[in-house]
Amino acid sequence: MSLATQPTLKPRTITYSKWVETFKPVKNHLTPNTKLEGLVFETRGNNLGFVRAANPDCVWTLVEGDSNRWYVVDGYHLINRIGYLITEIPHENHVGGYSIFYL
């Protein structure tokens, strides 16, 4: 199948509250009082080291999208990142990923 004929993969979209309920994000114990009620891990220093050492299937990235809206997407990403989140429950291998609208 050529690239031109491959289907476009769309992320699975769920609400932020459903995401929290389903995947159970952990609090940032290294830097209290971070974004999203203390759930976001920073993109540098000890925070980044902790994220990189975590199970990759439990890592999510908080990104800024169109119109300055925030989204949580599964996996470790660099583009438009605000920070990282780590969950107790790993994300499924859903082709196309997840997109969780926050703001």
C-alpha positions, 0 to 999 in steps of 0.5 A: 500500500502506498503512502497516498492510499493509507488511511488517516489514523485518528486519535481516540478522543476521551474527556480529561475526567474520563482519562483521569478515572481510567488511567489514574495519573500520579502526582509529581512528588519531585516538584509539588504544585505543578500544572494540572493539580500537581500532576505535570512533570517538568521537561528538564532536570530530575523531573525529566529523568524520572519521566525517561525512567518510567514505563514508556506505556505510562508516559503521556505528554501535555501539549499546546495545540490549536488556539492555545488549547491543551491536550494530553497525548499518549507517549513521549513527545517533544513538539509543543510539549508543556510537560509530561504525565505518568499514569498507573495504568498503561495506555493501550496500543491503540493505533492513532493514539489518544487525544484528551482535550483539557482546556 
